[in-house]
Amino acid sequence: MGAPKSPRRAVFLDRDGVVNVFPGDGEFVKSWAEFHFMPRVQEQLLRLRAAGFFLSLATNQSGVGRKLMTLETLHEIHRNMQAQLGAAQLDHIAYCHHHPDDGCACRKPSPQMLCEPAEQFGLDLSKSFLIGDSGRDIEMGRAAGVRTALCREKLPPSIEAMQPKYRPERLFRTLPEAVDWVIAEAR
């Protein structure tokens, strides 16, 4: 028998604000026509794939639970996103489609959207990373035991200025900067 496979490392990414343009507070991407990739996303996903990372999306999509779109529309958005990404497409997509008041177990900041694919695909969370644009993302990543990066154009003045549960390991304005850090740290 061959040697057992060692667990793989992963990069978990938030969708709105990291992979695609965040429409704004209280706004939702409700159709493929409203979905627009952030600059250089495909290139960055290819860099992560070349570095040996499993790529997983972890996204709250309460627009379904709020009845602003259907679950089928969400699936259509993700199918089109994957098709557009081509060779850079994600290995896995996890989403919570529930309304925030539903009390589900999958909604961020619950670590379920990281822990389930880790178990399913043999991922080593201790060697994995999360790139998100909100405190909820960081809280989820910390709960799962992954290294965390907050990535958004308007950053807080410092990590120390953030509430402890929302503090990432690093702050970045762009996805290419966050990917540079992930790849350097994984060496």
Secondary structure as GFF3:
##gff-version 3
##sequence-region A 1 187
A	DSSP	beta_strand	10	13	.	.	.	ID=ss1
A	DSSP	three_ten_helix	32	34	.	.	.	ID=ss2
A	DSSP	alpha_helix	41	50	.	.	.	ID=ss3
A	DSSP	beta_strand	54	60	.	.	.	ID=ss4
A	DSSP	alpha_helix	71	85	.	.	.	ID=ss5
A	DSSP	three_ten_helix	86	88	.	.	.	ID=ss6
A	DSSP	beta_strand	92	96	.	.	.	ID=ss7
A	DSSP	three_ten_helix	100	102	.	.	.	ID=ss8
A	DSSP	alpha_helix	112	121	.	.	.	ID=ss9
A	DSSP	three_ten_helix	125	127	.	.	.	ID=ss10
A	DSSP	beta_strand	129	132	.	.	.	ID=ss11
A	DSSP	alpha_helix	135	144	.	.	.	ID=ss12
A	DSSP	beta_strand	147	151	.	.	.	ID=ss13
A	DSSP	three_ten_helix	159	161	.	.	.	ID=ss14
A	DSSP	three_ten_helix	164	166	.	.	.	ID=ss15
A	DSSP	beta_strand	170	172	.	.	.	ID=ss16
A	DSSP	alpha_helix	175	186	.	.	.	ID=ss17
###
